[in-house]
Amino acid sequence: MTSEENTTGERLEVQRTIPADAAAIFRVLCDPQGHVAIDSSGMLMDATGQPVQAAGDTFVVHMDREALNDVPMGKYDVTVNITTLVPDREIAWTIKGRIRPQIGHVYGYRLEPAGADGTLVTSYYDWSAIDQHWREAGIFPVISEAALRATLGILARTVARGYPQAYNASQAARD
């Protein structure tokens, strides 16, 4: 089930009610491998790092831009820097990579109780504070509203399948 979308000139927001509690959804969103599992763009190939617990935490995502077929960047790494983390309510981050100047766009999720239906999840992508160099390049948004919506669908499926528990068990077995 989807709800109203909020799209402005420099921000996209899409919503979906996911039939799960916020804690189960938030476990996926805090897990670097969870980001890879729910990515609809095809760019996120793998991740290195521990689940995040606070603003300032980071992890590395191994990317492949060829999935978008827009800029010939090939494979590269970015560091995800958590800027907002309110347990079971909101997580947001910026990306730091090899591109200079750094871009400054923000991705995030807000979670709100939706009664017996589960949790209303809002995915947002904000490029209102990007560096002027990238604003003049006219390349935003890189990720479409449809891709944000698809990621919410994958998130719903991932949570329904019990991904956080399965991943944590497999990680524990390797440690």
Salt bridges, closest charged atoms under 4 A:
GLU5 OE2 - ARG149 NH1 2.89
GLU10 OE2 - ARG135 NH1 2.39
GLU13 OE2 - ARG11 NE 2.80
GLU13 OE1 - ARG110 NH2 3.36
ASP70 OD1 - ARG65 NE 2.79
ASP77 OD1 - HIS62 ND1 2.67
ASP126 OD2 - ARG11 NH1 2.79
GLU145 OE2 - ARG149 NH2 2.82
